């Protein structure tokens, strides 16, 4: 297999998709294939002969994301020289669209994956004028391929309801060497102002409107006002809404900024409660990372994260309701036995989510697509 991945996000960008694609490259190589990646430019990217980067500019509504034109000439040149047997576009615009155009011209088998609920994001970025073309365009793009992967069964069902064909699930795994309770740090907890008998609630993810951060901040304001210093709140991540988040956060909230590597592992494991307000997820990578770190989860009662954060291993709050979220946090804070039962159940589920199994399934699907 000679796989060409066309994507508008790739490391060193930090989001749910980029590191998954980096793992995909290694997984295909480990199973005997070769991979080339086409993506956007990035000032922090290191030179890599395996990765071709097209000129790009920051997206005006979300400067952390890059936009590139769908370079037909560059895509055709790569296909001529590298001769892929399969093209996988993981984004629907820019570079990903370039992959589709070239695949059609050169008659190379083409597949796609759906990672982001763009239609749900439109209202958060004042782009509702695009509502009318959102699903029709996405349907046209993905149905041009032999197969489309969704990250969860809930999202796959939604895609089929909107006319997508040949859909399958490409789930996500966890690296137990990176996310594990063994990284818990009393030193970090003390640095964050958590008293010995206190609790630390955390959030990890983009600080962006579509993540519902305002719901979490208001909920934690209520919790902290009623419980004083017993419960601390800290967030890791960055994004276009960071300035507003900092301005509206309850007193005592700690913003950790962008964390990676050991620092991220310690942050997760040093928490007690993971607060996740987003209802726009297609999977919820950070939820799985929190589960692997043995945190008690508070997550919404709708959306794709309900496949992970179930009533068996989490407290589900009424989506977009700060008071309901606050009640769940306080219920966990006041019931150590419940906290332990849910965190143990979450950890047990996370141990079953191995990357090897995930990529074995995806590569098998690749082979099916090549036979189609």
N, C-alpha and C positions, 0 to 999 in steps of 0.2 A: 504494500500500500504506500502510495506517495500522496500524502495529504497536504493540501494548501488551505490554510485558515485565513480568511479575510475578516478583519475585526476592527472596530473603531475604539476598542479599549484593550489594553494589554499592559503588563508591568513595564515601568514602575508605577502606573496608576493603581490606586487602591480603591477597590469596590468589590462587589460580590462576584463579578464576572472575570476580571483580569487574572487573579491568581488561579482560578479554575482552569482558564485556558493555558496558563503556564504548566499546570499539572497535566493537562491533556497532551501537550507536546511530549512530555517525558513518558506518559503512559503509552502513547502510540509507538514511540521509539523502543520502549521496553518490550513491546509485543512484535518487534521486527519491522516496523514501518519507518518511513522518513517523513519529516514535516518541514514545511516552509510557512512562515507567518508574514502576512502583510497587515500593517496597522498604521496608526497616525504617528506623527513626530511627537517627541517629548523632550524638553530641555534636560531632564534628569536621566534620560535613557543612555545606557552604555552601548557601545558598538557591538553588534552581534551579527555575524554573517548569515545566520538562520532567519533573521528578522529584517524585512524591508519596510522602511517607514516613509509614508507619503507626507508631503508638506501639509500642515494643518494649522488652524487658528483656534483660540479658545471660544467655546460656545458662549454667546453674549449673556444668556440667561443662567449659565452654570459654568463659570470660568475654569473650574477644575476638569471639565470635559473638553476634548478637542474635536474639531470638525474638519473633515477633509473632503475634497471633491472626488467623485467616483472616476478615477483615472483609467479610462478604457485602455489607452496606449500602454500604460505601465502594467496593467493586469495581463494584457495579451502578451507582452514581452516576457513576463514571468512564466506564463504557461508555455510559450515557445521554448524557453531555455530550460525550465525545470521539469516540464512534462508531468504534472500531477495526474493521478488516476482518479482523484476525488477532490472536489472543492467544497469547503464548509464555510458559509458566511454566518457569523454569529451576531451580526448587527444589521439592521435594515436600511441604513443610510450610508452615505459617503463610501468608505472602503468596502463595506459589505455589499453595497449596490454594485460597486465595480467588479466584485467577484461574480455576481450574477450575470452581468453583461458579458464578461469574458467567457464564462462557462457556456453561455448560450451560443456565442459565436464559434467557439472551438469544440462544442459538443462534448464537454467534459461533464461527467456525472456531478450533480449539484445537490447539496443538502443544506438545511438551515437549522438554527436553534433560536428559541424565543426566550429572552432573559429579562426583559423590562416591560412593565405595563405602561407604555408610552401614552396610551389613551387616558389612563388614570392620572398621568402627570400634567396633562394639558391645563387643567384648571389652576394648578399650583403655580404655573409660570405664565399666566395670562395669555394662553394660546388656544382658548376655546374655539376660536374661529376655524381651527383645524379639525374640530370634532367630526365634521361631515366626511372628511377624507381619511381619517385615522384608520378605522377597521378595514375599509375597502383597500387601502394601499397595503396594509400589513398582510391582508389575505392574498392579494396579488403577488406580493414578494415571496411569501413562504410557500404558496402553492405552486410556485415555479420550480420548486425542488422536489426530489424524490421522497424526502422524509423531513419532518420537522419535529424537533425535540422540545419539550417543555420541562421545566425543573421539577414540577409536582403534578400529581394526578388532578388536583383541583384546577390548575391552570390549563392542563391538557383538555379537560372537559369544557372549559370556557372557550378555548380556541376552536374546538369542534362545533360549539354552539354558534360561533361566528363564521362558520364555513371553511375552516382549515381542514385539509385532508392529510391522510398518512401521518398522523401524529403518534409520537411515542414519548415516554418519560426518560429523561436523563437526569437522575437525581444527583445528590451531593454527598460527599463523605467527610470524614474528619481525620485529622492527623493527631493521634494521641500523644505523639512526641512533642507537639506544640501546645495543645490544649488539654490540660489535665490538672486535677486538684493539687498535685505535687508542687505546683508553682506558687501556691499561696504564700504571701509575704506579710508577716506582722509588721515589718519595717515600713512597707508601703501603706498599710492600714493606718499606722500611727502618723505617717506623713500627711495622710488625707484627713486627719483629725477624728478618726473613729475611736471612741473610748473602748476600754477593754471589754465592757459588757454591751457595747453598741453594735449596730449593724450598718453595713455598707450596701446601698442600692446603686446599681450601675446601669449605664446604657453604652452600647458600642454601635457605631454606624455613622452614616453621613448626617451632617447637620443641615438638613434640607427640608423644605416645606412639605414634600410628599411623604416624609417619614413620620409626620404627626408629632414632632418634637414638642409643639406647644401644649399638646395634651399631657405629655409626660411632665413637663415643667410645672404646669398648673396642678397636676395631681401631687407632685412632690412638694409643692408649696404648702398644700393642705396637710400633707403628712408631717412635714418638718415644723409647721406652726403648732401642730398638736402634740408632737413628741420631742421637741427641742433637739438637743445634741445626740439623743439616743440613735437617731437614724441620719446618716450622711448620704449625700448624693453626688456622684461623679460621672462625667461623660467623656468618652474617648472618640475622637473623630473630628472631621472638619467638613466644610461645605459652604454653600452660598448663604445659608441662614445663620451662620455662626455669630455674626454681630448682633442680630436680633435676639438670638438665644441667650447670649451673655447679658444683654440688657434686661431681659425679662425673667431670668432665672431667679429662684428663691435665694435669699442670703445664705451663704455657706456652701453653695454649689461649686464644685471644682471641675474646671474644663482642662482635660489632660492633653488636648490637641491630638495630632496624628500619632498613633503608636504602632510599632511593628516588632516582630521578633520576640525576644525574651520580655521586653517591657509590656507587650500586649498580653502575653501568656500570664504574667504576674498580675496584671490588672484584672483580667477575668477571674482568675483563681482566688484573688483577694476579696472579691465581692461575696455577698450573701444572697442578694436578690437581684435578678436581672429584669429590668423594666423595658418592655419593647412595645411601643404604641402603634407601629406602622400597619396599615391595612392594604398597602400597595405592593407588597412583596410577591415575587413569583416563587420563592422558596424560603428564604430567611437564613442565610449562612451563619449570621451572628447568633441566631437562636441555637443552632446546633453547636456552635463553639461554646456558648454558655452552658449548654447541657453537658458537654464533655468536661467542662470545668467544675461541674457539680453545683451549679447555682439553682436556687428556687426561682421558677419563671412566673412572670406576670405578662400575659400576652392577650391580644384581642380575640374576641369570640367569632370573628369572621376572617376570611382571607386564607392565603396559602399556608401561613404559619400554623394553622390549626391541624395540619397533618403531622407536625412535629410536636407543638405545644398543645397536647390534648388534655382533656379533663382528668386523665390518669397521672399526668406528670407536671401539671401547671395549674395556676389559677387563671381563668379566662375572665376578662372584664368586658363590659359593654363597650364596643368599639366607639372611639371618639368621645368617651364620657370620662372626664378627669376624676369626678367623684367616685365612679366605680373603680377606676384604676387605683385611686388612693385607698379605698376600702380593702382592696386585695393586698396591697403592700402592708397595710396595718394588720390584716389578718395573719399574714405570714410572720410579721414582726412579733406578734403576741402569741404565736403558737409554734414553739421550737420543734415539737413532734411533727406537725404538718410540714414545716419547712424541710425537715430531714427526709420525710417520706417522699415528698415531691422531688427534691434534689437527687435522692438516690434513684428514683424511677427515671428521671431525666438522664442521669449518668449511665444507667443500664441501657437505655435505648441508644445513646450516642455510641456506645462500644460496639453496637451491631452495624454501624454505618461506616464500612471500610471503603477507602478509595479504590482498592483493588477490585472489589466486587462491582463498584460503579463503572469503572472503565472497562472491565471485562464485558459488561452489558453493552456499553456504547460501541466498542470495537466490533462486537457481534452484529449490532445494528448497522454499522458501516458496511460490513460485508453483505448484509441483506440489501442495502441500498445499491451496492455495486451490481447485484444480480438483477435488480428490478428492470 
